[in-house]
């Protein structure tokens, strides 16, 4: 029988995610409640102003045509947000490109930029779309290991010269997913110098830019001198304003570097629903105090979970950013064994670290997408599994 799946998809795998979904259903059928900490989907609602604007906009009968591109109002709001939050000046008409979420933008970027034989440098562990997009586009992936001895930052001096000569694109992600590492200006400056010297484009995924704790502030890649010459930055309203299902985000950078993505999008999509654009515009221009309030909620959740795990005998580092813990497993657990045992015995779902790359073995990612009280209960349940070995 003819295989209907294109060769470009055969290297992709949904194995562990499908298995987790199956185990969740089985647990629910047994009558055990599931505490799902496996998916980074915000459980908090968008700000009230976002819901109000969206509610009003969907009643406007003139808003249902093709958008084709981002509105001027949206681009102006992105420019204002970047200036006030990160001190970055952007030309709203040429240096901002609306995308359907940062994941969509990154997936389309590979199609827009890569030819067969082009190499992409991506982190390992890394968000799955970084790897999948390269395979789908027909490029070649070379992973950069993120290891604790290097502060979970890539080491550019370990990349083989023969790989560098073929590299067209490098993907960075700070604050990171699954590894919640913050980058410094010094690190970005090193990346920019490496990219300039080797004629490489940098795409920085900044989707967790506003989920930062302990009085720290994130560094936008675009705020570092020289960034515009070598790269651009993706951001999203999914996590910052809890608009994940609305699917809206943007890329910012020089018009020249954004042009391939802009051209591809002109052929494959008709833009984002106008009411969603209007709601996103309102979000970007809303009171910054809302962002601090949300960050404080996640910080309290982080503390509740980490403290609960510590009480259960599992010491996990407190991340300074994102909605995830990247937790090194104790004893002799493998990532998949722990995740499947945990959900089977307790109903707590986490993601095994090897789902994000080979370097993720021995870790699990735990999402802070439940209340502090529920996370404390999850820590108690996790403790029963840890005590069993």
Long-range contacts (C-beta under 8 A, 24 or more apart in sequence): 8-135, 8-136, 8-138, 9-135, 9-136, 11-135, 12-132, 12-135, 12-136, 16-336, 16-339, 16-351, 16-352, 16-354, 16-355, 17-355, 19-340, 20-339, 20-340, 20-343, 20-349, 20-351, 23-340, 23-343, 23-344, 23-349, 24-343, 24-349, 26-344, 27-343, 27-344, 27-347, 32-346, 32-347, 33-347, 34-343, 34-347, 34-348, 34-349, 35-347, 35-348, 35-349, 35-370, 35-374, 35-377, 35-378, 35-381, 36-349, 36-369, 36-370, 37-348, 37-349, 37-350, 37-366, 37-367, 37-368, 37-369, 37-370, 37-375, 37-378, 38-339, 38-349, 38-350, 38-351, 38-365, 38-367, 39-351, 39-367, 39-369, 40-177, 40-239, 40-323, 40-324, 40-367, 40-369, 41-244, 41-369, 42-238, 42-239, 42-242, 42-244, 42-323, 42-369, 43-369, 43-370, 44-242, 44-294, 44-297, 45-242, 46-241, 46-242, 46-243, 46-279, 46-283, 47-241, 47-242, 47-283, 47-286, 47-290, 49-282, 49-283, 49-286, 50-241, 50-243, 50-279, 50-280, 50-282, 50-283, 50-286, 51-279, 52-282, 53-275, 53-278, 53-279, 53-281, 53-282, 54-275, 54-276, 54-278, 54-279, 57-274, 57-275, 57-278, 57-279, 58-275, 60-275, 63-273, 63-274, 63-275, 63-278, 64-274, 65-274, 66-270, 66-271, 67-270, 67-271, 67-272, 67-273, 67-274, 67-277, 68-270, 68-271, 69-98, 69-271, 70-96, 70-97, 70-98, 70-250, 70-271, 70-272, 70-277, 71-274, 71-277, 71-278, 71-281, 73-277, 73-278, 73-281, 74-98, 74-250, 74-277, 74-280, 74-281, 74-284, 77-280, 77-281, 77-284, 77-285, 78-250, 78-252, 78-284, 80-284, 80-285, 81-284, 81-285, 82-220, 82-222, 82-252, 84-288, 85-209, 85-210, 85-220, 85-288, 86-209, 86-218, 86-219, 86-220, 86-222, 86-223, 87-223, 88-220, 88-222, 88-223, 88-252, 90-222, 90-252, 91-255, 94-255, 95-252, 95-253, 95-254, 95-255, 95-258, 96-250, 96-251, 96-252, 97-250, 97-251, 97-252, 97-258, 97-261, 97-262, 97-265, 98-248, 98-249, 98-250, 98-271, 98-272, 98-277, 99-234, 99-248, 99-249, 99-250, 99-251, 99-261, 99-265, 100-247, 100-248, 100-249, 100-269, 100-272, 101-236, 101-238, 101-244, 101-247, 101-248, 101-249, 102-205, 102-206, 102-207, 102-234, 102-235, 102-236, 102-238, 102-249, 103-127, 103-129, 104-247, 104-249, 105-234, 105-249, 105-250, 105-251, 105-261, 106-130, 106-133, 106-171, 106-203, 106-205, 106-234, 107-132, 107-133, 107-136, 108-261, 108-264, 108-265, 108-268, 109-133, 109-169, 109-203, 109-260, 109-261, 110-134, 110-136, 110-137, 110-139, 110-169, 111-136, 111-137, 111-264, 112-260, 112-261, 112-263, 112-264, 113-137, 113-168, 113-169, 113-201, 113-260, 113-261, 114-138, 114-139, 114-168, 114-169, 115-139, 117-166, 118-166, 118-167, 118-168, 118-169, 119-163, 119-166, 119-167, 119-168, 120-167, 120-168, 120-169, 120-170, 120-171, 121-154, 121-159, 121-163, 121-167, 121-169, 121-170, 121-171, 121-200, 122-170, 122-171, 123-154, 123-171, 123-172, 123-173, 123-176, 123-179, 123-357, 124-356, 124-357, 124-358, 124-359, 124-360, 125-178, 125-179, 125-326, 125-353, 125-356, 125-357, 125-359, 125-360, 125-363, 126-171, 126-173, 126-178, 126-356, 126-357, 127-173, 127-177, 127-178, 127-205, 127-356, 128-355, 128-356, 130-171, 130-173, 130-205, 131-357, 139-168, 139-169, 140-166, 142-167, 143-357, 143-358, 143-359, 145-359, 146-176, 146-179, 146-181, 146-359, 147-359, 151-181, 152-176, 152-179, 152-181, 152-326, 153-181, 153-183, 153-187, 156-190, 156-191, 156-194, 164-198, 164-200, 167-198, 167-200, 168-200, 168-201, 169-200, 169-201, 169-202, 169-203, 170-195, 170-200, 170-201, 170-202, 170-203, 171-202, 171-203, 171-204, 171-205, 172-202, 172-203, 172-204, 172-205, 172-221, 173-204, 173-205, 173-207, 174-204, 174-206, 174-218, 174-219, 175-208, 175-209, 175-211, 175-212, 175-218, 175-320, 175-321, 175-322, 176-208, 176-322, 177-205, 177-207, 177-208, 177-322, 177-324, 178-324, 178-326, 178-351, 178-353, 178-356, 178-360, 178-363, 178-365, 179-326, 180-208, 180-319, 180-320, 180-321, 180-322, 180-324, 180-325, 180-326, 181-321, 182-212, 182-216, 182-218, 182-219, 182-320, 182-321, 183-219, 183-221, 184-219, 185-219, 185-223, 185-224, 188-219, 188-221, 188-224, 188-227, 189-224, 189-225, 189-226, 192-224, 192-225, 192-226, 192-227, 192-229, 192-230, 192-231, 193-226, 195-230, 195-231, 196-226, 196-229, 196-230, 200-230, 201-230, 201-231, 201-257, 202-227, 202-230, 202-231, 202-232, 203-231, 203-232, 203-233, 203-234, 204-231, 204-232, 204-233, 204-234, 205-233, 205-234, 206-233, 206-234, 206-235, 207-234, 207-235, 207-236, 207-238, 207-239, 207-249, 208-239, 208-321, 208-322, 208-323, 209-235, 209-240, 210-239, 210-240, 210-291, 210-294, 210-295, 211-239, 211-240, 211-294, 211-295, 211-298, 211-321, 211-322, 211-323, 212-295, 212-320, 212-321, 213-295, 213-298, 213-299, 213-302, 213-319, 213-320, 213-321, 214-299, 214-320, 216-320, 216-321, 218-321, 222-252, 222-253, 227-253, 228-253, 228-254, 228-257, 229-254, 231-257, 232-257, 232-258, 237-280, 237-283, 237-284, 239-323, 240-283, 240-291, 241-280, 241-283, 241-286, 242-294, 243-276, 243-279, 243-280, 243-283, 246-276, 246-279, 246-280, 247-272, 247-276, 248-272, 248-276, 248-277, 248-280, 298-323, 298-368, 300-372, 301-368, 301-370, 301-371, 301-372, 301-375, 302-368, 303-372, 304-372, 304-373, 304-375, 304-376, 304-379, 305-366, 305-368, 305-372, 305-375, 305-376, 305-378, 305-379, 307-379, 308-375, 308-376, 308-378, 308-379, 308-380, 308-383, 309-379, 309-382, 309-383, 311-379, 311-383, 312-379, 312-380, 312-382, 312-383, 312-386, 312-387, 313-383, 313-386, 313-387, 314-382, 314-383, 314-386, 323-367, 323-368, 323-369, 324-365, 324-366, 324-367, 324-368, 325-365, 325-366, 325-368, 326-353, 326-363, 326-365, 327-363, 327-364, 327-365, 327-366, 328-362, 328-363, 329-362, 329-363, 329-364, 330-386, 331-386, 331-389, 332-389, 333-389, 334-361, 334-362, 335-360, 335-361, 335-362, 335-363, 335-364, 338-364, 338-385, 339-364, 341-385, 342-381, 342-382, 342-385, 345-384, 345-385, 345-388, 346-381, 346-382, 346-384, 346-385, 347-381, 348-378, 348-381, 348-382
